[in-house]
Amino acid sequence: MSTRTGGCSAAPYDSMNLGSHVGDGPADVARNRDRFAAVLGARPVFLNQVHGTRVVRLQAADAAASAATIDADAAFTTEAGLACTVMVADCLPVLFAAPGGRGVAAAHAGWRGLAGGVLEATIAALCQAAACRPGELVAWLGACIGPRHFEVGDDVRTAFLGEAVAPLGCEVPQAAGEGGAASRFTAGGRPGKWLADLAGLARDRLAVAGVQQVSGGHWCTVEEGSRFFSFRRDRVTGRMAAAVWIGGSPG
């Protein structure tokens, strides 16, 4: 996962902004993306993220300069050298790897996508492509807005408590562990407001889905202003990226 340092963009996008949709100069974004790709040693494929649950399979053609940007919030691949990439500035990036280098995936998990089932959809797609079980996957959670700063309304809490129907057409599953999803919300300082633990909600849903090998998710984008972009903190700001790939070159 990138941080906000090491790029060439000027304030308020300083300096490693990878988002082309936030008002930064296109030439600076292009140079930053080139630097990002060089560090990875792979070809990142950026998505047009819409806070949904669509998962797409990436192939070599998707990394071509002439390729159209895909509308999706998660991607997986079984091809070497393609970096499944998601951009964030408070939302949670979740990276997956299947055993034996058989496949990787990246998911953009804001609260809407998380409640709607983007992680479950990504797990299902990757397991099918890599011929493995959820328990064989390794998952890593990147930096996101922390539980001391993610204030949400009753609608968000209701979505995770299973009282609403997810966009995928199935009821939102209850979280694993004592207290379920309710334990990931604490009363905020105003009526009808709650402080939500986004990374904790993701860990619970991964556990319900059968993913047991989970790490990361302990960095707060709001609190570490010198290290991370945060939309909630700054409103006009850049985007970081998290990527995962299979070593080698696209075929």
C-alpha positions as CSV (number, residue, x, y, z in Angstrom):
1,M,0.0,0.0,0.0
2,S,1.3,3.4,-0.9
3,T,1.4,6.4,1.4
4,R,1.0,10.1,0.6
5,T,4.8,10.6,0.3
6,G,7.2,10.0,-2.5
7,G,5.4,11.7,-5.4
8,C,5.4,14.9,-7.3
9,S,1.9,16.4,-6.8
10,A,1.5,19.8,-5.2
11,A,-0.7,20.6,-2.2
12,P,-3.4,19.6,-1.3
13,Y,-2.6,16.4,-3.2
14,D,1.0,16.3,-1.9
15,S,2.7,14.3,-2.9
16,M,2.0,10.7,-4.0
17,N,-1.6,11.1,-5.3
18,L,-2.7,8.2,-7.5
19,G,-6.3,9.4,-8.1
20,S,-7.1,10.9,-11.5
21,H,-10.5,12.0,-10.4
22,V,-9.8,14.4,-7.5
23,G,-8.7,17.5,-9.4
24,D,-4.9,17.0,-9.4
25,G,-2.9,17.7,-12.6
26,P,-3.1,14.8,-15.0
27,A,0.6,14.9,-15.7
28,D,1.5,14.7,-12.0
29,V,-0.9,11.8,-11.5
30,A,0.6,9.9,-14.5
31,R,4.1,10.4,-13.1
32,N,3.0,9.2,-9.7
33,R,1.4,6.1,-11.2
34,D,4.6,5.4,-13.2
35,R,6.5,5.5,-9.9
36,F,4.0,3.2,-8.2
37,A,4.3,0.7,-11.0
38,A,8.1,0.8,-11.0
39,V,8.1,0.1,-7.2
40,L,5.7,-2.8,-7.7
41,G,7.5,-4.3,-10.6
42,A,4.1,-5.1,-12.0
43,R,1.4,-3.4,-14.0
44,P,-1.3,-2.0,-11.8
45,V,-4.9,-1.9,-13.1
46,F,-6.9,0.9,-11.6
47,L,-10.7,0.7,-11.4
48,N,-13.5,3.2,-11.5
49,Q,-14.7,2.6,-8.0
50,V,-18.4,3.2,-7.3
51,H,-18.9,1.9,-3.8
52,G,-20.6,-1.2,-5.1
53,T,-20.0,-5.0,-5.0
54,R,-19.0,-5.8,-8.6
55,V,-15.9,-8.0,-8.9
56,V,-14.1,-8.4,-12.2
57,R,-11.4,-10.7,-13.5
58,L,-8.3,-9.0,-14.9
59,Q,-6.5,-10.2,-17.9
60,A,-3.3,-8.8,-19.7
61,A,-5.4,-6.6,-22.1
62,D,-6.8,-4.7,-19.1
63,A,-3.3,-3.3,-18.3
64,A,-2.8,-1.8,-21.8
65,A,-2.6,2.0,-22.1
66,S,-5.6,1.9,-24.4
67,A,-7.8,-0.2,-22.2
68,A,-11.0,1.3,-20.8
69,T,-11.3,1.8,-17.1
70,I,-13.6,-0.8,-15.6
71,D,-16.4,0.1,-13.3
72,A,-16.0,-2.2,-10.3
73,D,-14.9,-2.2,-6.6
74,A,-12.9,-5.4,-6.6
75,A,-10.7,-7.4,-9.0
76,F,-9.0,-10.7,-9.1
77,T,-6.6,-12.4,-11.5
78,T,-4.7,-15.6,-12.0
79,E,-2.2,-14.0,-14.4
80,A,1.3,-13.0,-13.4
81,G,2.4,-9.4,-13.5
82,L,-1.0,-7.8,-13.2
83,A,-1.6,-5.9,-10.0
84,C,-5.1,-5.9,-8.7
85,T,-5.3,-2.3,-7.4
86,V,-7.8,-0.3,-5.3
87,M,-7.6,3.4,-4.4
88,V,-8.6,4.7,-0.9
89,A,-8.5,7.8,1.3
90,D,-10.5,6.4,4.4
91,C,-12.2,3.3,2.9
92,L,-10.6,0.0,3.6
93,P,-8.5,-1.9,1.1
94,V,-8.5,-5.7,1.5
95,L,-6.0,-7.8,-0.4
96,F,-6.2,-11.6,-0.9
97,A,-3.8,-14.3,-2.0
98,A,-4.7,-17.8,-2.8
99,P,-2.2,-20.7,-2.0
100,G,0.6,-21.5,-4.4
101,G,0.4,-18.2,-6.3
102,R,-2.8,-19.4,-8.0
103,G,-4.6,-16.1,-7.7
104,V,-4.9,-12.8,-6.0
105,A,-7.6,-10.2,-5.5
106,A,-8.1,-6.7,-4.1
107,A,-11.4,-5.2,-2.8
108,H,-12.4,-1.6,-2.0
109,A,-14.5,-1.8,1.1
110,G,-16.2,1.4,2.1
111,W,-19.2,0.9,4.4
112,R,-21.7,0.5,1.5
113,G,-19.6,-2.1,-0.3
114,L,-18.8,-3.9,2.9
115,A,-22.4,-4.1,4.0
116,G,-23.4,-5.1,0.5
117,G,-21.1,-8.1,0.3
118,V,-18.1,-7.0,-1.7
119,L,-15.7,-9.1,0.4
120,E,-17.9,-12.2,0.1
121,A,-18.2,-11.7,-3.6
122,T,-14.4,-11.3,-4.0
123,I,-13.8,-14.4,-1.9
124,A,-16.2,-16.5,-4.0
125,A,-14.7,-15.3,-7.3
126,L,-11.1,-15.9,-6.2
127,C,-11.8,-19.3,-4.7
128,Q,-13.5,-20.4,-7.9
129,A,-10.7,-19.1,-10.1
130,A,-7.9,-20.5,-7.9
131,A,-9.7,-23.8,-7.0
132,C,-9.3,-23.3,-3.3
133,R,-11.4,-22.8,-0.1
134,P,-11.8,-19.6,1.8
135,G,-9.8,-21.1,4.7
136,E,-6.8,-21.3,2.4
137,L,-6.8,-17.6,1.5
138,V,-4.5,-15.1,3.2
139,A,-6.1,-11.6,3.6
140,W,-4.5,-8.3,4.5
141,L,-6.3,-5.1,5.6
142,G,-4.7,-1.8,4.8
143,A,-5.0,1.7,6.4
144,C,-8.5,3.1,6.8
145,I,-10.5,5.5,8.9
146,G,-10.2,4.4,12.5
147,P,-12.9,3.7,15.1
148,R,-12.3,7.0,16.9
149,H,-13.2,9.0,13.8
150,F,-15.7,7.1,11.7
151,E,-18.9,8.7,12.7
152,V,-22.0,7.3,11.0
153,G,-25.7,7.4,11.2
154,D,-28.4,4.9,12.2
155,D,-28.7,3.8,8.6
156,V,-25.1,2.5,8.5
157,R,-25.5,0.6,11.8
158,T,-28.8,-0.9,10.7
159,A,-27.2,-2.2,7.5
160,F,-24.6,-4.1,9.4
161,L,-27.0,-5.4,12.0
162,G,-28.9,-7.4,9.4
163,E,-32.1,-5.4,9.7
164,A,-31.8,-4.2,6.1
165,V,-31.4,-6.2,2.9
166,A,-28.1,-6.0,1.1
167,P,-27.9,-4.8,-2.6
168,L,-27.0,-8.4,-3.6
169,G,-30.5,-9.5,-2.6
170,C,-29.6,-11.5,0.5
171,E,-29.8,-10.6,4.1
172,V,-26.6,-9.1,5.6
173,P,-25.0,-11.9,7.7
174,Q,-24.4,-11.4,11.4
175,A,-20.8,-10.9,12.4
176,A,-18.8,-13.5,14.2
177,G,-17.9,-13.2,17.8
178,E,-19.5,-12.0,21.0
179,G,-22.0,-9.2,20.4
180,G,-22.0,-9.6,16.6
181,A,-21.8,-6.5,14.5
182,A,-23.4,-4.4,17.3
183,S,-20.1,-4.6,19.2
184,R,-18.4,-2.7,16.4
185,F,-20.5,0.4,17.0
186,T,-20.2,2.7,20.0
187,A,-22.5,5.6,20.8
188,G,-21.3,8.9,19.3
189,G,-21.5,12.3,20.8
190,R,-24.8,13.2,19.1
191,P,-28.2,11.6,19.0
192,G,-28.4,9.0,16.2
193,K,-24.7,9.0,15.6
194,W,-22.3,6.1,16.1
195,L,-18.5,5.5,15.9
196,A,-17.9,2.5,13.7
197,D,-15.0,0.2,13.5
198,L,-14.7,-0.4,9.8
199,A,-11.7,-2.7,10.0
200,G,-13.3,-4.7,12.8
201,L,-16.5,-5.1,10.7
202,A,-14.4,-6.4,7.8
203,R,-12.6,-8.9,10.1
204,D,-16.0,-10.2,11.3
205,R,-17.3,-10.7,7.8
206,L,-14.1,-12.4,6.7
207,A,-14.4,-14.8,9.6
208,V,-18.1,-15.6,8.7
209,A,-16.9,-16.2,5.2
210,G,-14.3,-18.7,6.4
211,V,-11.1,-16.6,5.9
212,Q,-9.0,-17.3,8.9
213,Q,-5.6,-15.9,8.0
214,V,-6.1,-12.1,8.4
215,S,-3.6,-9.4,9.3
216,G,-3.3,-5.6,9.1
217,G,-6.0,-3.0,9.5
218,H,-4.4,-1.1,12.5
219,W,-3.5,2.2,10.8
220,C,-5.9,5.2,10.9
221,T,-5.9,7.5,7.9
222,V,-7.4,10.4,9.8
223,E,-4.9,10.3,12.7
224,E,-1.7,10.0,10.6
225,G,-2.0,13.1,8.5
226,S,1.6,13.2,7.5
227,R,1.4,9.6,6.2
228,F,-2.0,9.1,4.7
229,F,-4.6,11.0,2.7
230,S,-8.0,11.2,4.4
231,F,-11.2,12.5,2.7
232,R,-13.0,12.7,6.0
233,R,-10.3,14.9,7.4
234,D,-9.4,17.1,4.4
235,R,-12.2,16.7,1.9
236,V,-10.0,17.9,-1.0
237,T,-7.1,15.5,-1.0
238,G,-5.4,12.7,-2.9
239,R,-5.8,8.9,-3.0
240,M,-3.5,6.1,-2.0
241,A,-3.5,2.6,-3.6
242,A,-3.2,-0.9,-2.3
243,A,-2.2,-3.6,-4.8
244,V,-1.5,-7.4,-4.9
245,W,0.0,-9.4,-7.8
246,I,1.6,-12.7,-8.8
247,G,5.2,-12.4,-9.5
248,G,6.3,-12.4,-13.2
249,S,5.1,-10.8,-16.4
250,P,1.7,-10.8,-18.1
251,G,1.4,-13.5,-20.7
